[in-house]
Every structure is written in C-alpha cells, then in structure tokens.
Amino acid sequence: MATAILCAFSVYEIYRATGTIENEVMFTVSMLIAVLAAFVHIPRSEIVLTVAFIFATVASIWLMIRQKHCSLDSPVKAFFIVLLIIVLFKAIPELRSLNSGLYYLIFAVTLCFVTDVAAYLIGRGLGRHKLMPKVSPNKTIEGSLGGLLFGVLLALLGGIVVEKFVKIEVNYGTLALWALMTSVVGQFGDLSMSVIKRICGIKDYGNLLPGHGGILDRFDSHLFAVPFTYLFCTYAGGFFL
C-alpha cells in the first residue's frame, strides 16, 4: 500500500511539474499503472530493476549535462519518467521480500535520511565549495562528504545494534562498502530529481509535506538508494550473514 501511495503521488507530481497533467488519457493510464504495479510481482525483478536503474542513471546524467537544452513539456516524456519512477519504487516491496529484507529496507531508508540531514547541516556550517550549482545551488562538496561520513558511521552503528539485539551476524566490511556506495547513490538521486525541477522551472514538486515539499522532494534519494540496495543484495549477497 505504501508503494502504491508513493507511486500515485509521484505520477501526479511529475505531470504537474511538466505541465502535462491536462492530458487526461496519459495521466489516467499512468495512475492506473502506478497503483496496480505496487501489488504485482515483477518476474525476474533483478533484471528489470537493473535495466531501469541503469537507464535512470544514464538519463539523469544526460539531463544534468544538457540541462539548458532540454525540455520535459511533452506527455510522452512525462510518461517515461513516471514509468521509471514506478519501477524504481517497486524495489521497496522487492527488497522487503528478501531474507532479512525488513532490516535492509530500514537501513536504506535511515541511511538516506541521515545522509540528507548531515549533508545539510555540515554544508550550512562548513560548506564553501558548490557541488553542482546549476542543478542544486545549495549543495556543497563539504556537505556531501559529511553526509557520506555520517552515513557510514550510522550504518556501522546500526550493524552493531542488529547483531546484538536481533542476533543477525553482520559483515562489517561489506556493510561499510554498501553504506558508502548507497550514500553516493542517494545523493545522486537527489540531484536527479533536482535537475528535473530546474528544467521544469519549479522550486518544489508540491506542498504535501510542510517544510519538505512533495513526495519526490522528500523521497528523491530513496528512489535510487532502495533499488541499489536490492541489487546489492541480489548480486553481492548483502551484508547480513
């Protein structure tokens, strides 16, 4: 249900941001796909999510490079964006279904929040060098590195807690590697959603969450971090033994 809600709001926010929400056919079809996809298992989900993750990464990099020369005011473009978002959010139940999946999901969600908060606070206090000013003017290199550091530290602390109280053995080397990579991926997800806002000429995707904006403003890093965690567990075996 949570995935369906995230997908449905994301569809609305993308069509609203791109100015194509008046295309009732595309919007309705997208909304139906968003809701139904949350309750349907994807056959060979690791392959589908791998393709979607790679495509979303390449497309995001392309938009960042070609930002001034891109437009997203076409219903077809909006449709492809929401399809990618739906598939990437579909990683939430797929990750949950894995062995120790609940803990992997908690780790991924928490890591994103900690990285975001640490990056914001450190960037605000110590930030001197802009990370990608044309995409996200307020983000700094210092804040990004601080987010990475605190993300890894919290993940290791979480590993100790899980090992002590849940009695699941943890590979701390793999956990640290996952945390480092996922923190980077999460920050990339943040930038990916930010570049779409810049191209569309909006500040936030919505005002559903006071002080945070819309769903895609708050869960932008999760959009990439959760699928990456699923793929990490699938291909590398994860960090719970």
C-alpha positions in Angstrom: 0.0 0.0 0.0 2.8 2.4 0.9 4.4 1.8 -2.5 1.1 2.5 -4.3 0.8 5.8 -2.4 4.3 6.9 -3.3 3.9 5.9 -6.9 0.5 7.6 -7.2 1.7 10.9 -5.7 4.8 10.8 -7.8 2.8 10.4 -11.0 0.7 13.5 -10.1 3.8 15.5 -9.2 5.7 14.7 -12.4 2.7 15.5 -14.7 2.1 18.7 -12.7 5.8 19.7 -12.9 6.0 19.1 -16.6 2.7 21.0 -17.2 1.1 17.9 -18.9 -1.4 17.0 -16.3 -4.2 18.1 -18.6 -3.6 15.2 -20.8 -6.2 13.1 -19.1 -5.5 9.8 -21.1 -1.8 9.7 -20.3 -2.3 10.8 -16.7 -5.1 8.2 -16.0 -3.1 5.4 -17.6 0.0 6.3 -15.6 -2.0 6.5 -12.4 -3.5 3.0 -13.0 -0.1 1.6 -13.7 1.2 3.2 -10.5 -1.4 1.7 -8.3 -1.6 -1.8 -9.9 2.2 -2.2 -10.2 2.6 -1.9 -6.4 0.6 -5.1 -6.0 2.0 -7.2 -8.9 5.2 -9.1 -8.6 7.7 -8.4 -11.3 9.1 -11.6 -13.0 12.9 -11.6 -12.9 12.7 -8.4 -10.9 16.5 -8.2 -10.6 16.8 -7.9 -14.4 14.0 -5.3 -14.7 15.4 -3.2 -11.8 18.9 -3.4 -13.2 17.8 -2.1 -16.6 15.6 0.6 -15.0 18.4 1.7 -12.6 21.0 1.9 -15.4 18.6 3.7 -17.7 17.5 6.2 -15.0 21.2 6.9 -14.1 22.2 7.5 -17.7 19.1 9.6 -18.4 19.8 11.7 -15.3 23.4 12.3 -16.2 22.2 13.3 -19.7 19.7 15.8 -18.3 22.4 17.3 -16.0 24.8 17.8 -18.9 22.1 19.0 -21.3 20.0 20.9 -18.8 19.8 24.2 -20.7 18.9 22.4 -24.0 16.2 20.0 -22.6 12.5 20.3 -22.2 10.1 18.0 -20.5 6.8 19.5 -21.5 5.7 16.5 -23.5 3.2 14.0 -22.1 5.3 11.2 -23.7 8.4 12.3 -21.8 6.4 12.6 -18.6 5.1 9.1 -19.1 8.5 7.6 -19.5 9.7 9.5 -16.4 6.8 8.1 -14.3 7.4 4.6 -15.6 11.0 4.7 -14.4 9.9 6.1 -11.0 7.2 3.4 -10.6 9.7 0.6 -11.4 12.3 2.1 -9.1 9.8 2.5 -6.2 8.7 -1.1 -6.9 12.1 -2.1 -5.4 10.6 -1.3 -1.9 8.4 -4.5 -1.7 11.0 -6.5 -3.7 13.7 -5.6 -1.1 11.3 -6.3 1.7 10.7 -9.8 0.3 14.4 -10.8 0.6 15.8 -12.7 3.6 16.3 -10.1 6.3 14.6 -7.7 3.9 12.9 -5.6 6.6 16.3 -4.7 8.1 17.8 -4.0 4.7 14.9 -1.6 4.0 15.2 0.1 7.4 19.0 0.5 6.8 18.4 2.0 3.3 15.7 4.4 4.4 17.5 5.5 7.5 20.8 6.0 5.6 19.1 8.3 3.2 17.7 10.5 5.9 20.9 10.6 7.9 22.9 11.5 4.8 20.5 14.2 3.8 20.4 15.8 7.3 24.2 15.6 7.8 24.9 17.0 4.3 22.5 19.9 5.0 23.9 20.7 8.5 27.6 20.4 7.5 27.1 22.2 4.2 25.3 25.0 6.0 28.0 25.3 8.6 31.2 24.4 6.8 30.3 24.5 3.1 32.5 26.6 0.9 32.6 24.8 -2.5 29.4 24.2 -4.5 28.8 20.7 -5.6 26.6 21.2 -8.7 25.3 24.8 -8.5 23.4 24.7 -11.8 21.4 21.6 -10.6 21.2 22.2 -6.8 22.6 25.6 -5.8 22.6 25.0 -2.1 24.5 21.7 -2.1 28.3 21.8 -1.3 31.2 19.4 -1.6 31.8 19.6 2.2 28.2 18.8 2.9 28.3 15.8 0.5 31.4 14.4 2.1 29.9 15.0 5.6 26.8 13.1 4.6 28.9 10.2 3.4 30.9 10.0 6.6 27.9 10.1 8.9 26.0 7.7 6.7 28.8 5.1 7.0 29.2 5.7 10.7 25.5 5.3 11.4 25.3 2.1 9.2 28.1 0.6 11.3 26.4 1.5 14.5 23.2 0.0 13.1 25.1 -3.2 12.4 26.2 -3.4 16.0 22.7 -2.9 17.2 21.2 -5.6 14.9 24.0 -8.1 15.7 23.5 -7.5 19.5 19.7 -7.4 19.7 18.4 -9.1 16.6 21.1 -11.8 16.6 21.9 -11.5 12.9 25.5 -11.7 12.0 26.9 -8.7 10.1 29.8 -8.5 7.6 31.1 -5.0 8.6 33.4 -4.6 5.7 30.5 -5.2 3.2 28.2 -3.0 5.3 30.7 -0.1 5.2 31.1 -0.6 1.4 27.3 -0.7 0.9 26.8 2.4 3.1 29.5 4.4 1.2 28.1 3.4 -2.2 24.4 3.9 -1.2 25.1 7.3 0.3 26.6 8.4 -3.1 23.7 6.8 -5.0 21.2 8.5 -2.7 22.8 11.9 -3.2 22.8 11.3 -7.0 19.0 10.5 -6.7 18.5 13.9 -5.0 20.4 15.6 -7.9 18.4 13.6 -10.5 15.1 14.9 -9.2 16.5 18.4 -8.7 17.6 18.7 -12.4 14.0 17.8 -13.5 12.7 20.7 -11.3 15.3 23.1 -12.8 14.3 22.1 -16.3 10.6 22.5 -15.5 11.2 25.8 -13.7 9.7 24.9 -10.3 11.1 25.0 -6.8 9.3 22.0 -5.3 7.2 19.2 -6.6 4.4 20.0 -4.2 3.5 21.1 -0.7 2.1 17.8 0.6 4.8 17.7 3.3 5.1 21.1 5.0 8.7 22.2 5.0 9.8 19.5 2.7 7.7 19.9 -0.5 6.2 16.9 -2.3 6.8 13.2 -2.2 9.6 13.4 -4.8 11.3 16.2 -2.8 11.4 14.1 0.3 12.0 10.6 -1.2 14.2 11.6 -4.1 17.3 9.9 -2.6 15.3 6.8 -1.7 14.2 6.5 -5.3 17.8 5.4 -6.2 19.1 4.1 -2.9 16.4 1.4 -2.3 16.8 -0.2 -5.8 20.6 0.0 -5.4 20.3 -1.8 -2.1 18.1 -4.5 -3.7 20.6 -5.0 -6.5 23.5 -5.0 -4.0 21.8 -7.8 -2.0 21.0 -9.7 -5.2 24.4 -9.6 -6.8 26.7 -9.2 -3.9 24.8 -11.1 -1.3 24.2 -8.2 1.1 25.9 -7.7 4.5 23.7 -9.8 6.8 25.1 -13.3 7.1 
